[in-house]
Amino acid sequence: MAATFLTLEGYHRFQEELDWLVNVRRPEVALRLSQAVDGSDDDDTAEYDAAKDEQGMVEARIRKLEIMLASALILDEHPQKLDSVDIGGRVTVKEEGGESETYLVVGPAEADPLKGRISYESPFGAALMGCKVGDIVRVNAPDGPYEVSVIL
């Protein structure tokens, strides 16, 4: 089983989601399914089908979260300056003519670039891995390549 890199905050957030799905959502969906079975006739199975689909989605998410949490490696979010960009570290970059932006390098499950969290597996994050202050990094993004300078 491959490791899932998570921040401590992310681990707790996913654990809360799992608890909610198991203790609240699963029983709600089971009740909805039971009511659809009790109130259905052969001609009207739309509610039953919808409840079964929802049950499948809930159970799939539960399984995904259980696997993710069981294989979690908690990242040490490095507050100190690192020699190079690594998972759990912060990096500040600047595109030519743009403003500097700081990101926390995380696993794919927690990636949210708009909130300053980039995945080490994304084209941007992968290009930055191992880079040092002063490096000019070429990022091969889906919209085309661009360069950034690592400034912190």
N, C-alpha and C positions, 0 to 999 in steps of 0.2 A: 504494500500500500504506500503510495507516494505521500510525502509529508505535505501538509497544508500550512503555509506560513501565515500566522495571524498575530495581530497586536493583542495585547491583553484586553483592550477595549473591544476589539472585534470578536474575540473569543466569548466575552460576556454577552455581547449583543446577539451573537448566533445562538448561544445557550438559552437566552431569554426567548428568542423566536422559537426554538425547538420546544421549550416548555409550554409556550402558548399554543403551538400547533397540537401537541400531544394532549394537553389538559383542557383546552378550550375548543379549538377548531375541530379536532377529530370527533369529539362527542357531538358537536353541532351538526357536522356532516352526517354522522351516523343517525341522528334523530331525523334529519331531513330525508335521508334514504329510507328509513323505516316508515315515515309518514307517506312517502311516495309509493312504497310497496302496499301499504294498507289502503290507500285511497285510489289506487289505479285500477283501470280495467284494461283489457287488451288493446283498446283503440287509443288510449292516451298514455303513452310511455315517455313523453317528452320530459316530464319532471323527474322520473326515475333515471332516464339517461343523463340528464344534467347533474343529478346528485351523484351518480356513479362516476362521471367525468371529474367532478369536484373532489370526490373521495380519492380518485387516482392521483390528482395533482397534489393533494395534501400529503398522501402517503409517499409520493416521490420526493417531495421537499423534505419530509421527515427523514427519509433514508439518506438523502444528500447531506443534510446537516449532521446526522449521526456519524457518517463516514468522515466528514470534514473535521468534526470535533475530536473524533477518536484518533485521527492522524495529525492533530494540530501540534505545531512547534511554535511556541510563543516567542515573538520577536522581542529582542531587547532594543527598545527605541533609544538609540544612542544620542544622548543630549550633548556629549562631547564631540569635538571635531574629529572626523575620521580622516585617515590618509587617502582613502579612495571610497567611491560610491559602493554601497553594499545594501543588502536587504535589511530593513529596520533603521537605516540611516536617513538623514535629511540631506538634500542636495539643492543648491541654488544655481539656477542657470539663467542665461540671458541670450535671447536671440538678437542678432544684429538689428539695431534700430528699435528694439522693443524694451520693455521693462523686465527687471529680474523677477523670477518666480521661484518659490521654494516648494519642494515636494518631499513627502515621506515615501520611501520605497517600500512597498508592501507586496503581499501575495495577491494573486488575481481575485480572490474572493472579496477583498476589501478595496479594490481599486475604485477610485472616484476622482478623476483628474480635476473636476470642478471644485472639489473640497481639498485639493492639494495632496492626493494620494495616488501614486502611479504604481502599476504592477511591474515587477522586474521581468515579466514575460512579454509586456507590450513592446512594440518597436522602440518607443521612446525610452522606457525603463531599461530594456536590454542593451540599447546603445550606450547608456550611461554607466552600466555596471563596470566597476573597476577603474573608472576614470578618476583623475585627480584635478585639483584646482589648477586652472590655467589651460586645461585641455580644451581643444575645439572638437566637438563631437558631431559627426554626420549621422542624422537620423533618417532612416529609410521608412517614411510613413506612407500609408495608403494614398494620401493626397499628393505625394511626391516628396523627394528628399529636401531636408533643410539642415542648417547647422546651428548649434548653440555653444556657448562658452560656459564651462563650469567655473563658477566664481566663488563658491563656498561649499 
